[in-house]
Amino acid sequence: MAGLRGSTLAVLGAGKIGSAIIRATRPCVSKVIGTGRRPETLRAVEALGAEATRSNREAVERADVVIVSVKPHHFAAVAREIRGSVEGKTVVSVVAGVKLSTLRAALPGAEVYRAMPNINAVIARSTTALAPHDARSTPGGGLAEELFRCLGSVYWIPEEWMDAWTALVGSGPAFFAEIVDALVLGAVMVGMPRELAYAALLDAMKATAEHLESRSVHPLELRDEVTTPAGTTIHGLIKLESEGVKAGLMKVVEASTRRGRELGALIDAAVRRNLTP
Ligand SMILES: NC(=O)c1ccc[n+]([C@@H]2O[C@H](COP(=O)([O-])OP(=O)(O)OC[C@H]3O[C@@H](n4cnc5c(N)ncnc54)[C@H](OP(=O)(O)O)[C@@H]3O)[C@@H](O)[C@H]2O)c1
């Protein structure tokens, strides 16, 4: 096979994340085939410059690499449809909660990976976790990684961290959006126009992220550099502490991770029950 560029990719379930994957990976592969059940889904796939079919089996038979991006409750039906056609193929599941052991049982003979991209895939800036198909294998490289690099950045993680990843990086954009909204409202409250506050805040947040990355110091070093004695920052920081914002954010990640574990256990058990027709 001629590497990723010469490959055909099948995206099973071209919904929100599936169509973002199609759009971002289209320039990286030779051909993309997207699947769905409704005519609107198939038309949307064609509008992205990919081939569309209702048949997951046909898509898999013609593909070198397969991404499964249906909702968890549709996973078992899709797995039953394609299980005879995946031998020797790379199959990456982005389906939340479905464990690698279940993927292996559902798709014997395939090289299976579990991935967790985030919504920033829509602008080809996803931060994606990949868990290796086999705990003994050395992660890194391969078609799965190449493919998700077209969508943004890739981190290899052990499967046991997938729920924490989902909380921090998967749900992260929703938490960041809330924080942005709160800070903008604060600026509006003291008289700044909303549009200006929004644009300036996004700019400052992006620059702060780049600043932290470039200096590789602990975030609190940067905080202390900004914090002049008796100045404006320390007056804001005491409010942050007294309102419990920091502890609150820690608990956000903890609660979201716990919910991911609960849901994952339910989803995985349901998928296993439904794997046998
Ligand atoms: N959205 C995110 O940001 C995100 C991020 C990471 C992971 N995920 C995971 O990605 C999966 C999809 O999420 P989503 O938000 O993209 O959901 P979604 O928009 O509902 O997309 C699912 C798609 O699957 C299609 N589908 C359902 N049954 C099918 C079948 N038997 N054969 C082929 N296609 C079928 C549906 O198309 P029809 O309606 O035409 O059938 C729909 O377009 C979930 O498991 C989720 O955990 C999502």
Ligand as a Chemical Component Dictionary entry (heavy atoms), coordinates in Angstrom:
data_LIG
# 
_chem_comp.id                   LIG 
_chem_comp.type                 NON-POLYMER 
_chem_comp.pdbx_formal_charge   0 
_chem_comp.three_letter_code    LIG 
# 
loop_
_chem_comp_atom.comp_id 
_chem_comp_atom.atom_id 
_chem_comp_atom.alt_atom_id 
_chem_comp_atom.type_symbol 
_chem_comp_atom.charge 
_chem_comp_atom.model_Cartn_x 
_chem_comp_atom.model_Cartn_y 
_chem_comp_atom.model_Cartn_z 
_chem_comp_atom.pdbx_ordinal 
LIG N1  N1  N 0  -19.150 15.518 18.117 1  
LIG C1  C1  C 0  -17.937 15.519 18.694 2  
LIG O1  O1  O 0  -17.329 16.561 18.954 3  
LIG C2  C2  C 0  -17.256 14.194 18.999 4  
LIG C3  C3  C 0  -15.932 14.201 19.459 5  
LIG C4  C4  C 0  -15.301 12.975 19.717 6  
LIG C5  C5  C 0  -15.979 11.783 19.526 7  
LIG N2  N2  N 1  -17.266 11.796 19.103 8  
LIG C6  C6  C 0  -17.944 10.515 18.889 9  
LIG O2  O2  O 0  -18.291 10.442 17.530 10 
LIG C7  C7  C 0  -19.493 9.704  17.384 11 
LIG C8  C8  C 0  -20.445 10.512 16.517 12 
LIG O3  O3  O 0  -20.772 11.707 17.170 13 
LIG P1  P1  P 0  -21.436 12.921 16.359 14 
LIG O4  O4  O 0  -21.561 14.033 17.325 15 
LIG O5  O5  O -1 -20.711 13.141 15.080 16 
LIG O6  O6  O 0  -22.899 12.282 16.072 17 
LIG P2  P2  P 0  -23.860 12.512 14.835 18 
LIG O7  O7  O 0  -23.727 13.898 14.319 19 
LIG O8  O8  O 0  -25.207 12.013 15.243 20 
LIG O9  O9  O 0  -23.264 11.537 13.715 21 
LIG C9  C9  C 0  -23.494 10.164 13.649 22 
LIG C10 C10 C 0  -23.754 9.811  12.203 23 
LIG O10 O10 O 0  -23.860 8.391  12.109 24 
LIG C11 C11 C 0  -24.731 8.104  11.040 25 
LIG N3  N3  N 0  -25.219 6.729  11.222 26 
LIG C12 C12 C 0  -26.061 6.219  12.166 27 
LIG N4  N4  N 0  -26.245 4.915  11.982 28 
LIG C13 C13 C 0  -25.521 4.558  10.894 29 
LIG C14 C14 C 0  -25.311 3.344  10.208 30 
LIG N5  N5  N 0  -25.884 2.208  10.587 31 
LIG N6  N6  N 0  -24.501 3.361  9.132  32 
LIG C15 C15 C 0  -23.903 4.506  8.723  33 
LIG N7  N7  N 0  -24.073 5.701  9.337  34 
LIG C16 C16 C 0  -24.867 5.727  10.400 35 
LIG C17 C17 C 0  -25.802 9.170  11.123 36 
LIG O11 O11 O 0  -26.265 9.477  9.827  37 
LIG P3  P3  P 0  -27.805 9.203  9.445  38 
LIG O12 O12 O 0  -28.589 10.068 10.358 39 
LIG O13 O13 O 0  -27.884 9.560  8.000  40 
LIG O14 O14 O 0  -27.990 7.754  9.701  41 
LIG C18 C18 C 0  -25.046 10.392 11.665 42 
LIG O15 O15 O 0  -24.736 11.296 10.618 43 
LIG C19 C19 C 0  -20.043 9.432  18.777 44 
LIG O16 O16 O 0  -19.814 8.094  19.114 45 
LIG C20 C20 C 0  -19.229 10.360 19.675 46 
LIG O17 O17 O 0  -18.963 9.741  20.909 47 
LIG C21 C21 C 0  -17.923 12.976 18.813 48 
# 
loop_
_chem_comp_bond.comp_id 
_chem_comp_bond.atom_id_1 
_chem_comp_bond.atom_id_2 
_chem_comp_bond.value_order 
_chem_comp_bond.pdbx_ordinal 
LIG N1  C1  SING 1  
LIG C1  O1  DOUB 2  
LIG C1  C2  SING 3  
LIG C2  C3  SING 4  
LIG C2  C21 DOUB 5  
LIG C3  C4  DOUB 6  
LIG C4  C5  SING 7  
LIG C5  N2  DOUB 8  
LIG N2  C6  SING 9  
LIG N2  C21 SING 10 
LIG C6  O2  SING 11 
LIG C6  C20 SING 12 
LIG O2  C7  SING 13 
LIG C7  C8  SING 14 
LIG C7  C19 SING 15 
LIG C8  O3  SING 16 
LIG O3  P1  SING 17 
LIG P1  O4  DOUB 18 
LIG P1  O5  SING 19 
LIG P1  O6  SING 20 
LIG O6  P2  SING 21 
LIG P2  O7  DOUB 22 
LIG P2  O8  SING 23 
LIG P2  O9  SING 24 
LIG O9  C9  SING 25 
LIG C9  C10 SING 26 
LIG C10 O10 SING 27 
LIG C10 C18 SING 28 
LIG O10 C11 SING 29 
LIG C11 N3  SING 30 
LIG C11 C17 SING 31 
LIG N3  C12 SING 32 
LIG N3  C16 SING 33 
LIG C12 N4  DOUB 34 
LIG N4  C13 SING 35 
LIG C13 C14 SING 36 
LIG C13 C16 DOUB 37 
LIG C14 N5  SING 38 
LIG C14 N6  DOUB 39 
LIG N6  C15 SING 40 
LIG C15 N7  DOUB 41 
LIG N7  C16 SING 42 
LIG C17 O11 SING 43 
LIG C17 C18 SING 44 
LIG O11 P3  SING 45 
LIG P3  O12 DOUB 46 
LIG P3  O13 SING 47 
LIG P3  O14 SING 48 
LIG C18 O15 SING 49 
LIG C19 O16 SING 50 
LIG C19 C20 SING 51 
LIG C20 O17 SING 52 
# 
